[in-house]
Structures are given as structure tokens and as C-alpha cells.
Amino acid sequence: MPESKLKLDLIPKDYPIVLIDSQRDNLSSVYIDNVSAAYNAVNYLFQQGHRDIGYIMGVQSTTSGYERLLGVKKFYQEKGITFNLRIKIKFHLWKFF
């Protein structure tokens, strides 16, 4: 995202910063395995007896949003169940800085 990169360039070089769920050269970052996290979340709900599981969908153009959807789809594929996107909510609220 060029706009985000420009804003990061405005931060003083000696200012401590850690990126969450993002990666840039020369900056510390923290992120998770989104595929496994989404897979495990759906698996837990399934083990609790839930079958009509909705999906609150983040921005799919981001790596994390895409990976989370992959994790959900992977679970359904392994169980041999059709993944039904009719039970979904698209959620796109976020602000950078």
C-alpha cells in the first residue's frame, strides 16, 4: 500500500514501532499463522456441535484476510463439506494512523 508506506516514512527513525500483522524492512513485526488460526477456530465450533457457522470476512486484498479465508475453506474441504458463503458478513472498517 503506497499510502501506508508514505505514512511510515514520516515516523522518526528513532521512534520505537512494532508492526502487527504486517511486514516492512528494518521494522520489528508480530504476526500469526492466519491459515491455522482460522482452521482451528472453525474446527472448535464444529467440535462443539455447530454446523451453520457464519464467516465475518475481512478485506480479502490483504494477506491476513486471504489467509484466514484459506483456513476456513481448508477445514471444509478436509471434512468433505461444501463451504457455504451465504452465511457471511463483509467487514471493512479499519484506519491506518
Backbone hydrogen bonds in HBPLUS format (Angstrom, degrees):
<---DONOR---> <-ACCEPTOR-->    atom                        ^
c    i                          cat <-CA-CA->   ^        H-A-AA   ^      H-
h    n   atom  resd res      DA  || num        DHA   H-A  angle D-A-AA Bond
n    s   type  num  typ     dist DA aas  dist angle  dist       angle   num
A0005-LYS N   A0001-MET O   3.12 MM   4  6.38 160.2  2.16 155.6 161.6     1
A0006-LEU N   A0002-PRO O   2.99 MM   4  6.28 155.6  2.05 152.1 158.0     2
A0007-LYS N   A0003-GLU O   3.14 MM   4  6.46 157.1  2.20 147.8 153.4     3
A0008-LEU N   A0004-SER O   2.96 MM   4  6.27 153.7  2.03 151.0 158.4     4
A0009-ASP N   A0005-LYS O   3.03 MM   4  6.27 145.7  2.15 145.2 154.5     5
A0010-LEU N   A0007-LYS O   3.11 MM   3  5.26 145.6  2.24 100.7 110.6     6
A0011-ILE N   A0008-LEU O   3.18 MM   3  5.50 157.9  2.23 109.1 115.5     7
A0015-TYR N   A0012-PRO O   3.06 MM   3  5.38 165.6  2.08 116.7 120.1     8
A0019-LEU N   A0028-SER O   2.93 MM   9  6.30 165.8  1.95 150.8 147.2     9
A0030-VAL N   A0019-LEU O   2.86 MM  11  6.31 149.4  1.96 159.3 169.2    10
A0021-ASP N   A0030-VAL O   2.75 MM   9  6.00 172.0  1.75 160.4 162.2    11
A0027-LEU N   A0024-ARG O   3.39 MM   3  5.74 151.5  2.48 134.6 129.4    12
A0037-ALA N   A0033-ASP O   2.99 MM   4  6.19 160.9  2.03 154.8 161.0    13
A0038-ALA N   A0034-ASN O   3.02 MM   4  6.08 168.1  2.04 148.5 150.9    14
A0039-TYR N   A0035-VAL O   3.00 MM   4  6.12 163.5  2.03 149.6 155.0    15
A0040-ASN N   A0036-SER O   2.81 MM   4  5.90 167.0  1.82 152.1 155.7    16
A0041-ALA N   A0037-ALA O   2.99 MM   4  6.15 149.6  2.09 142.9 151.2    17
A0042-VAL N   A0038-ALA O   3.08 MM   4  6.33 166.2  2.10 155.4 157.3    18
A0043-ASN N   A0039-TYR O   2.90 MM   4  6.08 158.6  1.95 150.9 158.1    19
A0044-TYR N   A0040-ASN O   2.92 MM   4  6.04 156.1  1.98 144.2 149.7    20
A0045-LEU N   A0041-ALA O   3.16 MM   4  6.46 165.7  2.18 148.5 151.5    21
A0046-PHE N   A0042-VAL O   2.89 MM   4  6.08 158.5  1.94 151.1 157.6    22
A0047-GLN N   A0043-ASN O   2.87 MM   4  6.10 156.6  1.92 150.5 156.6    23
A0048-GLN N   A0044-TYR O   3.05 MM   4  6.32 134.1  2.26 142.6 155.1    24
A0048-GLN N   A0045-LEU O   3.15 MM   3  5.08 131.0  2.40  92.6 105.9    25
A0050-HIS N   A0045-LEU O   3.11 MM   5  5.57 151.1  2.19 158.5 149.6    26
A0049-GLY N   A0046-PHE O   2.99 MM   3  5.26 159.6  2.03 110.1 114.9    27
A0055-TYR N   A0087-ILE O   2.92 MM  32  6.39 139.9  2.08 138.2 150.6    28
A0089-ILE N   A0055-TYR O   2.94 MM  34  6.35 151.8  2.02 147.3 149.7    29
A0057-MET N   A0089-ILE O   2.57 MM  32  5.76 153.4  1.64 159.1 168.7    30
A0091-PHE N   A0057-MET O   2.75 MM  34  5.76 168.8  1.76 168.2 164.3    31
A0062-THR N   A0059-VAL O   3.32 MM   3  5.88 165.4  2.35 111.1 115.4    32
A0066-TYR N   A0062-THR O   3.05 MM   4  6.18 164.1  2.08 151.1 155.6    33
A0067-GLU N   A0063-THR O   2.86 MM   4  6.01 164.0  1.88 154.6 159.4    34
A0068-ARG N   A0064-SER O   2.95 MM   4  6.05 157.1  2.00 148.2 154.0    35
A0069-LEU N   A0065-GLY O   3.20 MM   4  6.38 157.9  2.25 143.1 148.5    36
A0070-LEU N   A0066-TYR O   3.02 MM   4  6.34 150.8  2.11 144.9 153.6    37
A0071-GLY N   A0067-GLU O   2.98 MM   4  6.31 150.6  2.07 147.4 154.7    38
A0072-VAL N   A0068-ARG O   3.11 MM   4  6.45 155.9  2.17 149.8 155.2    39
A0073-LYS N   A0069-LEU O   2.96 MM   4  6.18 171.2  1.97 155.1 157.6    40
A0074-LYS N   A0070-LEU O   2.82 MM   4  5.93 153.4  1.89 147.6 155.5    41
A0075-PHE N   A0071-GLY O   3.17 MM   4  6.38 156.4  2.23 143.2 147.9    42
A0076-TYR N   A0072-VAL O   3.24 MM   4  6.60 166.8  2.25 154.8 156.7    43
A0077-GLN N   A0073-LYS O   2.89 MM   4  6.09 160.0  1.93 153.8 159.9    44
A0078-GLU N   A0074-LYS O   2.96 MM   4  6.13 164.8  1.98 153.1 156.7    45
A0079-LYS N   A0075-PHE O   3.06 MM   4  6.32 143.7  2.20 146.6 156.8    46
A0080-GLY N   A0076-TYR O   3.00 MM   4  6.07 112.6  2.47 135.5 151.9    47
A0081-ILE N   A0076-TYR O   2.93 MM   5  5.08 158.5  1.98 154.5 153.0    48
A0080-GLY N   A0077-GLN O   3.05 MM   3  4.99 148.4  2.15  98.7 108.6    49
